[in-house]
Amino acid sequence: MLNKSCFYKIREDLKMDTRTPRSSQTRAKQGRKTPWRPPSVLDAPPAPDGFVHRWVRESVMGYDDKKNLSARLREGFELVRADEYPDFEAPTISDGKHAGIIGQGGLVLARFPEDTRDQRNGFYQQAAKDQMTSVDNDLMRENNSIMPISKPERQSRVTFGGSKSSE
């Protein structure tokens, strides 16, 4: 039989926690190793806040694509210099007019403001919507009361499986 002093001694020993704290145990330490895969040729450093990085075609098969690059620069793209990211090892153009710019195989890395990107995407979405409205109006103009054309339906439905009674 245990006496009271021995019981309190055991309780005091239990209060002294020798376990490792739960915060030191993370899934990252216990997680699986990521499988090997070949490195991407178009890895890019993380873009600064408020910007996105995009690869822009600078040349095709050794010929300069001045039209494409100048159009992107007029849209608001800025070429990214390798010295802006000293911790990121990136392929750099070593000579010519784009010396020091991050580039690979006829592509150069450019940054683009996110708000400008959103405005640009909105512009092209509205243009596509206007084109579809025009096509619908053109179709409905040919409508005849004898053979009416129903309004085009542009929604798709996805269903999984079939009914059990069809077996």
Backbone as a printed PyTorch tensor [residue, N CA C, xyz], in Angstrom:
tensor([[[  0.8360,  -1.1700,   0.0000],
         [  0.0000,   0.0000,   0.0000],
         [  0.8840,   1.2370,   0.0000]],

        [[  0.5400,   2.2170,  -0.7700],
         [  1.3050,   3.4590,  -0.8570],
         [  0.8400,   4.4170,   0.2210]],

        [[  1.8010,   5.1030,   0.8170],
         [  1.3950,   6.1320,   1.7660],
         [  1.2260,   7.4580,   1.0230]],

        [[  0.6770,   8.4690,   1.7190],
         [  0.3590,   9.7370,   1.0690],
         [  1.5950,  10.4520,   0.5620]],

        [[  2.6950,  10.4150,   1.2940],
         [  3.8960,  11.1340,   0.8560],
         [  4.4540,  10.5370,  -0.4310]],

        [[  4.3810,   9.2290,  -0.5560],
         [  4.8460,   8.5660,  -1.7710],
         [  3.9330,   8.9300,  -2.9470]],

        [[  2.6260,   8.9970,  -2.6810],
         [  1.6570,   9.3630,  -3.7160],
         [  1.9270,  10.7700,  -4.2360]],

        [[  2.1800,  11.7310,  -3.3100],
         [  2.4670,  13.1030,  -3.7400],
         [  3.7840,  13.1930,  -4.4870]],

        [[  4.7670,  12.3850,  -4.1100],
         [  6.0520,  12.3650,  -4.8020],
         [  5.8640,  11.9130,  -6.2580]],

        [[  5.0430,  10.9010,  -6.4420],
         [  4.7760,  10.4020,  -7.7950],
         [  4.0810,  11.4750,  -8.6190]],

        [[  3.1250,  12.1870,  -8.0100],
         [  2.4180,  13.2560,  -8.7270],
         [  3.3640,  14.3820,  -9.1290]],

        [[  4.3140,  14.7390,  -8.2630],
         [  5.2960,  15.7730,  -8.5750],
         [  6.1690,  15.3390,  -9.7480]],

        [[  6.5500,  14.0610,  -9.7770],
         [  7.3650,  13.5480, -10.8730],
         [  6.5940,  13.6120, -12.1950]],

        [[  5.2970,  13.3830, -12.1330],
         [  4.4850,  13.4470, -13.3420],
         [  4.3540,  14.8670, -13.8570]],

        [[  4.3890,  15.8480, -12.9420],
         [  4.2760,  17.2420, -13.3650],
         [  5.4990,  17.6970, -14.1420]],

        [[  6.6520,  17.1440, -13.8610],
         [  7.8740,  17.5050, -14.5830],
         [  7.8050,  16.8390, -15.9540]],

        [[  7.5040,  17.6170, -16.9420],
         [  7.2770,  17.0870, -18.2890],
         [  8.6070,  16.9840, -19.0240]],

        [[  8.9840,  15.7820, -19.3560],
         [ 10.2370,  15.5630, -20.0710],
         [  9.9860,  15.3040, -21.5570]],

        [[  8.7260,  15.3890, -21.9740],
         [  8.4140,  15.1480, -23.3820],
         [  8.8330,  16.3550, -24.2140]],

        [[  9.0550,  16.1150, -25.5120],
         [  9.3800,  17.2240, -26.4090],
         [  8.0870,  17.9490, -26.7570]],

        [[  8.1310,  19.2590, -26.8880],
         [  6.9070,  20.0010, -27.1940],
         [  6.3590,  19.6480, -28.5690]],

        [[  5.0630,  19.6850, -28.6920],
         [  4.3890,  19.3330, -29.9460],
         [  4.7720,  20.2970, -31.0710]],

        [[  5.0780,  21.5360, -30.7060],
         [  5.4210,  22.5230, -31.7290],
         [  6.7120,  22.1720, -32.4720]],

        [[  7.5680,  21.3790, -31.8500],
         [  8.8160,  21.0110, -32.5270],
         [  8.6050,  19.8860, -33.5380]],

        [[  7.4540,  19.2370, -33.4520],
         [  7.1490,  18.1610, -34.3870],
         [  6.3200,  18.7300, -35.5270]],

        [[  6.8680,  18.7220, -36.7150],
         [  6.1290,  19.2190, -37.8720],
         [  6.0380,  18.1360, -38.9200]],

        [[  5.0470,  18.2680, -39.7590],
         [  4.8900,  17.3030, -40.8430],
         [  6.0050,  17.4350, -41.8710]],

        [[  6.5460,  18.6300, -41.9770],
         [  7.6160,  18.8430, -42.9510],
         [  8.8210,  17.9760, -42.6120]],

        [[  9.0950,  17.8210, -41.3440],
         [ 10.2360,  16.9950, -40.9370],
         [  9.9460,  15.5230, -41.1550]],

        [[  8.6680,  15.1460, -41.0180],
         [  8.3030,  13.7420, -41.1480],
         [  7.8150,  13.3900, -42.5480]],

        [[  7.6270,  14.3860, -43.3980],
         [  7.0480,  14.1650, -44.7250],
         [  7.9430,  13.3590, -45.6400]],

        [[  7.3520,  12.8990, -46.6990],
         [  8.1000,  12.1410, -47.6890],
         [  9.0120,  13.0630, -48.4750]],

        [[ 10.0470,  12.4910, -49.0040],
         [ 10.9170,  13.2510, -49.8890],
         [ 10.1890,  13.4590, -51.2090]],

        [[ 10.3940,  14.6200, -51.8070],
         [  9.7580,  14.8610, -53.0890],
         [ 10.4770,  14.0620, -54.1690]],

        [[  9.7330,  13.5120, -55.1000],
         [ 10.3700,  12.7120, -56.1450],
         [ 11.2260,  13.5860, -57.0560]],

        [[ 12.2730,  12.9960, -57.5900],
         [ 13.1650,  13.7290, -58.4850],
         [ 12.4520,  13.9910, -59.7880]],

        [[ 12.6930,  15.1550, -60.3300],
         [ 12.1940,  15.4920, -61.6580],
         [ 13.2200,  16.4010, -62.3100]],

        [[ 13.2650,  16.4060, -63.6230],
         [ 14.2620,  17.2500, -64.2860],
         [ 13.9760,  18.7250, -64.0170]],

        [[ 15.0070,  19.5360, -63.9300],
         [ 14.7760,  20.9530, -63.6550],
         [ 14.0880,  21.6350, -64.8350]],

        [[ 13.2800,  22.6260, -64.5160],
         [ 12.5840,  23.3700, -65.5560],
         [ 13.5450,  24.3720, -66.1810]],

        [[ 13.5010,  24.4810, -67.4880],
         [ 14.3490,  25.4300, -68.1840],
         [ 13.8810,  26.8580, -67.9050]],

        [[ 12.6020,  27.0130, -67.6170],
         [ 12.0290,  28.3420, -67.4460],
         [ 11.7230,  28.6690, -65.9810]],

        [[ 12.5920,  28.2550, -65.0680],
         [ 12.4410,  28.6770, -63.6820],
         [ 12.6760,  30.1740, -63.6060]],

        [[ 11.9280,  30.8380, -62.7520],
         [ 12.0690,  32.2860, -62.5980],
         [ 12.0610,  32.6250, -61.1150]],

        [[ 12.7340,  33.6930, -60.7410],
         [ 12.7030,  34.1050, -59.3370],
         [ 11.3140,  34.6140, -58.9760]],

        [[ 10.9810,  34.6250, -57.6950],
         [  9.6640,  35.1420, -57.3170],
         [  9.5540,  36.6290, -57.6500]],

        [[  8.4080,  37.0200, -58.1580],
         [  8.1880,  38.4160, -58.5420],
         [  7.9730,  39.2750, -57.2960]],

        [[  8.3730,  40.5440, -57.3450],
         [  8.1000,  41.4300, -56.2080],
         [  6.5950,  41.6340, -56.0360]],

        [[  6.2000,  42.1050, -54.8650],
         [  4.7770,  42.3390, -54.5990],
         [  4.2030,  43.3070, -55.6320]],

        [[  3.0270,  42.9540, -56.1420],
         [  2.3520,  43.8090, -57.1150],
         [  2.7570,  43.5450, -58.5540]],

        [[  3.6310,  42.5620, -58.7790],
         [  4.0990,  42.2460, -60.1310],
         [  3.9840,  40.7530, -60.3890]],

        [[  3.9590,  40.3820, -61.6650],
         [  4.0470,  38.9900, -62.0960],
         [  5.1770,  38.8970, -63.1090]],

        [[  5.8260,  37.7480, -63.1650],
         [  6.8690,  37.5210, -64.1670],
         [  6.2940,  36.7310, -65.3250]],

        [[  6.6900,  37.0980, -66.5240],
         [  6.2930,  36.3880, -67.7370],
         [  7.5000,  36.2630, -68.6460]],

        [[  7.5700,  35.1470, -69.3650],
         [  8.6130,  34.9650, -70.3650],
         [  8.1000,  35.5490, -71.6720]],

        [[  8.9140,  36.3780, -72.3080],
         [  8.5290,  37.0570, -73.5370],
         [  9.4850,  36.6270, -74.6530]],

        [[  8.9270,  36.3130, -75.8200],
         [  9.7580,  35.8970, -76.9540],
         [ 10.5580,  37.0830, -77.4740]],

        [[ 11.8650,  36.8630, -77.5550],
         [ 12.7820,  37.9080, -78.0230],
         [ 13.3280,  37.5640, -79.4100]],

        [[ 13.4640,  36.2670, -79.6850],
         [ 13.9460,  35.8400, -80.9960],
         [ 13.4000,  34.4610, -81.3240]],

        [[ 13.3620,  34.1710, -82.6260],
         [ 12.9080,  32.8690, -83.1060],
         [ 13.9610,  32.3400, -84.0580]],

        [[ 14.5040,  31.1720, -83.7440],
         [ 15.5070,  30.5230, -84.5800],
         [ 16.6620,  31.4600, -84.9300]],

        [[ 17.0780,  32.2490, -83.9560],
         [ 18.2100,  33.1380, -84.1480],
         [ 17.8820,  34.4920, -84.7470]],

        [[ 16.6470,  34.7120, -85.1730],
         [ 16.2340,  35.9950, -85.7360],
         [ 15.4750,  36.7960, -84.6810]],

        [[ 15.8480,  38.0590, -84.5400],
         [ 15.1890,  38.9230, -83.5550],
         [ 13.7080,  39.0770, -83.8720]],

        [[ 12.8990,  39.0260, -82.8220],
         [ 11.4660,  39.2670, -82.9530],
         [ 11.1760,  40.6370, -82.3310]],

        [[ 11.6250,  41.6720, -83.0310],
         [ 11.5070,  43.0390, -82.5180],
         [ 10.0540,  43.4510, -82.3390]],

        [[  9.1870,  43.0050, -83.2260],
         [  7.7830,  43.3890, -83.1600],
         [  7.1490,  42.9060, -81.8580]],

        [[  7.3750,  41.6430, -81.5010],
         [  6.7760,  41.0910, -80.2900],
         [  7.3400,  41.7660, -79.0430]],

        [[  8.6500,  41.8900, -78.9760],
         [  9.2700,  42.4650, -77.7830],
         [  8.8780,  43.9290, -77.6090]],

        [[  8.8800,  44.7000, -78.6830],
         [  8.5170,  46.1120, -78.5440],
         [  7.0420,  46.2660, -78.1820]],

        [[  6.1840,  45.3720, -78.6610],
         [  4.7610,  45.4210, -78.2900],
         [  4.5980,  45.1600, -76.7950]],

        [[  5.3400,  44.1880, -76.2670],
         [  5.2570,  43.8890, -74.8260],
         [  5.7860,  45.0480, -73.9860]],

        [[  6.8620,  45.6640, -74.4430],
         [  7.4160,  46.7990, -73.7030],
         [  6.4290,  47.9730, -73.7060]],

        [[  5.7350,  48.1780, -74.8230],
         [  4.7290,  49.2500, -74.8790],
         [  3.5310,  48.9470, -73.9910]],

        [[  3.2270,  47.6590, -73.7920],
         [  2.1140,  47.2710, -72.9130],
         [  2.4350,  47.5350, -71.4470]],

        [[  3.7150,  47.6290, -71.1050],
         [  4.0770,  47.8930, -69.7190],
         [  5.0170,  46.8670, -69.1140]],

        [[  5.4760,  45.9100, -69.9010],
         [  6.4410,  44.9330, -69.3990],
         [  7.7920,  45.6060, -69.2090]],

        [[  8.5440,  45.1650, -68.1960],
         [  9.9200,  45.6290, -67.9690],
         [ 10.8140,  44.4000, -67.9460]],

        [[ 11.9600,  44.4600, -68.6180],
         [ 12.8850,  43.3290, -68.6280],
         [ 13.5530,  43.2100, -67.2630]],

        [[ 13.7860,  41.9720, -66.8270],
         [ 14.3390,  41.6930, -65.5000],
         [ 15.8310,  41.4330, -65.6250]],

        [[ 16.6210,  42.1880, -64.8840],
         [ 18.0750,  42.0270, -64.8840],
         [ 18.4740,  40.9820, -63.8470]],

        [[ 19.5140,  40.2240, -64.1560],
         [ 19.9750,  39.1670, -63.2560],
         [ 20.5430,  39.7440, -61.9650]],

        [[ 21.1350,  40.9430, -62.0040],
         [ 21.7280,  41.5120, -60.7830],
         [ 20.6620,  41.9700, -59.7810]],

        [[ 19.3810,  42.0000, -60.1720],
         [ 18.2990,  42.3180, -59.2470],
         [ 18.0070,  41.1450, -58.3140]],

        [[ 18.4220,  39.9410, -58.7060],
         [ 18.1920,  38.7300, -57.9190],
         [ 19.5180,  37.9980, -57.7140]],

        [[ 20.3920,  38.4940, -56.8240],
         [ 21.6980,  37.8680, -56.6500],
         [ 21.6340,  36.4570, -56.0590]],

        [[ 20.5580,  36.1240, -55.3220],
         [ 20.4340,  34.7980, -54.7100],
         [ 19.8670,  33.7610, -55.6650]],

        [[ 19.3690,  34.1870, -56.8130],
         [ 18.7530,  33.2670, -57.7610],
         [ 19.7030,  33.0560, -58.9310]],

        [[ 20.0490,  31.8140, -59.1520],
         [ 20.9510,  31.5070, -60.2630],
         [ 20.1160,  31.2720, -61.5110]],

        [[ 20.2000,  32.2230, -62.4160],
         [ 19.3860,  32.1660, -63.6230],
         [ 20.2710,  32.3150, -64.8520]],

        [[ 19.8570,  31.7190, -65.9710],
         [ 20.6160,  31.9140, -67.2040],
         [ 20.5010,  33.3740, -67.6370]],

        [[ 21.6460,  33.9510, -67.9770],
         [ 21.6940,  35.3670, -68.3100],
         [ 22.2530,  35.5430, -69.7120]],

        [[ 21.7060,  36.5110, -70.4320],
         [ 22.2260,  36.8360, -71.7580],
         [ 23.5390,  37.5820, -71.5420]],

        [[ 24.6060,  37.0830, -72.1490],
         [ 25.9310,  37.6310, -71.8520],
         [ 26.3810,  38.7390, -72.7960]],

        [[ 25.8260,  38.8030, -73.9950],
         [ 26.2710,  39.8430, -74.9240],
         [ 25.0960,  40.3990, -75.7240]],

        [[ 25.3510,  41.4580, -76.4410],
         [ 24.3080,  42.0760, -77.2580],
         [ 23.5500,  43.1380, -76.4850]],

        [[ 22.4490,  43.5690, -77.0720],
         [ 21.7020,  44.6670, -76.4610],
         [ 20.9670,  44.2590, -75.1870]],

        [[ 20.7700,  42.9530, -74.9640],
         [ 20.0930,  42.4880, -73.7540],
         [ 21.0660,  41.8680, -72.7590]],

        [[ 22.3110,  42.2860, -72.7760],
         [ 23.3160,  41.7440, -71.8530],
         [ 22.8860,  42.0310, -70.4140]],

        [[ 22.9540,  40.9880, -69.5640],
         [ 22.5930,  41.1220, -68.1580],
         [ 21.1420,  40.8070, -67.8610]],

        [[ 20.3320,  40.6080, -68.9030],
         [ 18.9150,  40.2780, -68.7340],
         [ 18.7800,  38.7690, -68.5650]],

        [[ 17.8660,  38.3320, -67.7050],
         [ 17.6000,  36.9020, -67.5520],
         [ 16.9240,  36.4180, -68.8300]],

        [[ 17.5200,  35.4320, -69.4720],
         [ 16.9720,  34.9420, -70.7320],
         [ 17.3930,  33.5160, -71.0040]],

        [[ 16.5960,  32.8340, -71.8200],
         [ 16.8660,  31.4360, -72.1330],
         [ 16.2270,  31.0880, -73.4660]],

        [[ 17.0380,  30.6620, -74.4310],
         [ 16.5340,  30.1200, -75.6870],
         [ 15.5780,  31.0200, -76.4460]],

        [[ 15.8980,  32.2860, -76.6110],
         [ 15.0370,  33.1930, -77.3590],
         [ 13.9550,  33.8460, -76.5200]],

        [[ 13.9250,  33.5650, -75.2160],
         [ 12.9490,  34.1750, -74.3200],
         [ 13.6730,  35.0510, -73.3070]],

        [[ 13.0710,  36.1570, -72.9260],
         [ 13.6070,  37.0090, -71.8620],
         [ 12.5410,  37.1220, -70.7780]],

        [[ 12.9950,  37.2610, -69.5380],
         [ 12.0770,  37.3810, -68.4150],
         [ 11.6790,  38.8400, -68.2560]],

        [[ 10.3820,  39.0710, -68.0990],
         [  9.8680,  40.4310, -67.9350],
         [  8.8940,  40.4540, -66.7730]],

        [[  8.8010,  41.6060, -66.1210],
         [  7.8140,  41.7650, -65.0470],
         [  6.7010,  42.6650, -65.5430]],

        [[  5.5230,  42.4250, -65.0000],
         [  4.3220,  43.1260, -65.4450],
         [  3.4950,  43.4490, -64.2090]],

        [[  3.0200,  44.6930, -64.0420],
         [  2.1990,  45.0300, -62.8660],
         [  0.8960,  44.2350, -62.8450]],

        [[  0.5320,  43.7200, -61.6660],
         [ -0.6840,  42.9060, -61.5430],
         [ -1.9390,  43.6820, -61.9080]],

        [[ -2.0270,  44.9480, -61.4980],
         [ -3.2390,  45.7090, -61.8070],
         [ -3.3800,  45.9390, -63.3150]],

        [[ -2.2700,  46.1510, -64.0050],
         [ -2.3150,  46.2970, -65.4570],
         [ -2.7090,  44.9710, -66.1060]],

        [[ -2.2000,  43.8720, -65.5610],
         [ -2.5630,  42.5390, -66.0750],
         [ -4.0640,  42.3130, -65.9410]],

        [[ -4.6250,  42.6900, -64.7840],
         [ -6.0550,  42.5000, -64.5680],
         [ -6.8780,  43.3590, -65.5260]],

        [[ -6.4390,  44.5880, -65.7650],
         [ -7.1350,  45.4590, -66.7070],
         [ -7.0610,  44.8910, -68.1260]],

        [[ -5.8860,  44.3760, -68.4860],
         [ -5.6830,  43.7960, -69.8130],
         [ -6.5640,  42.5630, -69.9990]],

        [[ -6.5960,  41.6810, -68.9770],
         [ -7.4470,  40.4940, -69.0600],
         [ -8.9140,  40.8810, -69.1720]],

        [[ -9.3360,  41.8920, -68.4160],
         [-10.7190,  42.3670, -68.5000],
         [-11.0520,  42.8880, -69.8770]],

        [[-10.1070,  43.6130, -70.4900],
         [-10.3150,  44.1440, -71.8410],
         [-10.5550,  43.0090, -72.8320]],

        [[ -9.6940,  41.9800, -72.7940],
         [ -9.8330,  40.8790, -73.7530],
         [-11.0660,  40.0190, -73.4570]],

        [[-11.4490,  39.8750, -72.1930],
         [-12.6730,  39.1390, -71.8790],
         [-13.8940,  39.8790, -72.4180]],

        [[-13.9010,  41.2180, -72.2790],
         [-15.0100,  42.0150, -72.8050],
         [-15.0490,  41.9440, -74.3310]],

        [[-13.8800,  41.9590, -74.9760],
         [-13.8350,  41.8590, -76.4370],
         [-14.3950,  40.5150, -76.8960]],

        [[-14.0680,  39.4270, -76.2100],
         [-14.5870,  38.1080, -76.5670],
         [-16.0960,  38.0530, -76.3490]],

        [[-16.5580,  38.6600, -75.2580],
         [-17.9980,  38.6940, -74.9780],
         [-18.7340,  39.4840, -76.0660]],

        [[-18.1670,  40.6140, -76.4800],
         [-18.7730,  41.4260, -77.5450],
         [-18.8420,  40.6590, -78.8620]],

        [[-17.8110,  39.8720, -79.1560],
         [-17.8110,  39.0730, -80.3800],
         [-18.9110,  38.0140, -80.3500]],

        [[-19.0840,  37.3670, -79.1980],
         [-20.1340,  36.3460, -79.0930],
         [-21.5220,  36.9700, -79.2120]],

        [[-21.6920,  38.1560, -78.6450],
         [-22.9720,  38.8580, -78.7700],
         [-23.2390,  39.1960, -80.2290]],

        [[-22.2050,  39.6220, -80.9380],
         [-22.3550,  39.9420, -82.3580],
         [-22.7370,  38.7170, -83.1670]],

        [[-22.1290,  37.5940, -82.8900],
         [-22.4550,  36.3500, -83.5970],
         [-23.9000,  35.9630, -83.3070]],

        [[-24.3310,  36.0750, -82.0430],
         [-25.7120,  35.7420, -81.6820],
         [-26.6940,  36.6590, -82.3990]],

        [[-26.3940,  37.9480, -82.4420],
         [-27.2830,  38.8970, -83.1210],
         [-27.3660,  38.6020, -84.6130]],

        [[-26.2400,  38.2430, -85.2050],
         [-26.2040,  37.8940, -86.6220],
         [-27.0610,  36.6530, -86.8880]],

        [[-26.9780,  35.6700, -86.0030],
         [-27.7460,  34.4400, -86.1370],
         [-29.2390,  34.7250, -85.9870]],

        [[-29.5830,  35.5160, -84.9870],
         [-30.9930,  35.7810, -84.7170],
         [-31.6280,  36.6630, -85.8000]],

        [[-30.8300,  37.4040, -86.5410],
         [-31.3500,  38.2320, -87.6270],
         [-31.9390,  37.3470, -88.7240]],

        [[-31.4020,  36.1460, -88.8550],
         [-31.8780,  35.2020, -89.8750],
         [-33.0770,  34.3970, -89.3840]],

        [[-33.6030,  34.7320, -88.2260],
         [-34.7060,  33.9910, -87.6320],
         [-35.9780,  34.1300, -88.4800]],

        [[-36.7200,  33.0330, -88.5960],
         [-37.9630,  33.0060, -89.3570],
         [-39.0470,  32.4270, -88.4610]],

        [[-40.2570,  32.9930, -88.5160],
         [-41.3410,  32.5200, -87.6420],
         [-41.7660,  31.0870, -87.9770]],

        [[-41.5640,  30.6620, -89.2160],
         [-41.9330,  29.3040, -89.6070],
         [-40.9740,  28.2940, -88.9700]],

        [[-39.6810,  28.6100, -88.9810],
         [-38.6630,  27.7430, -88.3770],
         [-37.8220,  28.5930, -87.4090]],

        [[-38.3380,  28.8130, -86.2100],
         [-37.6210,  29.6950, -85.2840],
         [-36.2920,  29.0810, -84.8150]],

        [[-35.3390,  29.9480, -84.6140],
         [-34.0340,  29.5370, -84.0980],
         [-34.0420,  29.8220, -82.6060]],

        [[-33.7580,  28.8080, -81.8360],
         [-33.7190,  29.0320, -80.3850],
         [-32.4000,  29.7170, -80.0260]],

        [[-32.4420,  30.4160, -78.9230],
         [-31.2430,  31.1290, -78.4720],
         [-30.1410,  30.1060, -78.2050]],

        [[-28.9120,  30.3520, -78.6610],
         [-27.8250,  29.3850, -78.4500],
         [-27.5590,  29.1520, -76.9670]],

        [[-27.3700,  27.8930, -76.6460],
         [-27.0690,  27.5390, -75.2520],
         [-25.5910,  27.2080, -75.1570]],

        [[-24.8900,  27.9350, -74.3210],
         [-23.4340,  27.7590, -74.2100],
         [-23.0270,  27.3030, -72.8160]],

        [[-23.7430,  26.3730, -72.2890],
         [-23.3720,  25.8200, -71.0020],
         [-23.1650,  24.3310, -71.1740]],

        [[-22.1950,  23.8210, -70.4660],
         [-21.9550,  22.3900, -70.5330],
         [-22.2840,  21.7780, -69.1720]],

        [[-22.6380,  20.5390, -69.1990],
         [-22.9470,  19.8250, -67.9610],
         [-22.0930,  18.5740, -67.9230]],

        [[-21.6310,  18.2720, -66.7400],
         [-20.8380,  17.0680, -66.5570],
         [-21.5590,  16.1850, -65.5600]],

        [[-21.7990,  14.9410, -65.9330],
         [-22.4190,  13.9910, -65.0110],
         [-21.5130,  12.7920, -64.8910]],

        [[-21.5540,  12.1850, -63.7550],
         [-20.7260,  11.0170, -63.4980],
         [-21.6170,   9.8130, -63.2970]],

        [[-21.2840,   8.7290, -63.9860],
         [-22.0390,   7.5070, -63.8240],
         [-23.3710,   7.5430, -64.5110]],

        [[-24.0450,   6.4510, -64.4900],
         [-25.3760,   6.3420, -65.0870],
         [-26.3200,   5.7640, -64.0790]],

        [[-27.5610,   5.6010, -64.4890],
         [-28.5560,   5.0150, -63.5690],
         [-28.3010,   3.5190, -63.4640]],

        [[-28.6570,   2.9640, -62.3290],
         [-28.4400,   1.5390, -62.0820],
         [-29.3920,   0.6770, -62.9200]],

        [[-30.5310,   1.2300, -63.3290],
         [-31.5240,   0.4480, -64.0600],
         [-31.0940,   0.1610, -65.4950]],

        [[-30.0690,   0.8390, -66.0000],
         [-29.6590,   0.6430, -67.3920],
         [-28.8250,  -0.6040, -67.5830]],

        [[-28.5120,  -1.3230, -66.5210],
         [-27.6800,  -2.5310, -66.6330],
         [-28.3930,  -3.6710, -67.1990]]])
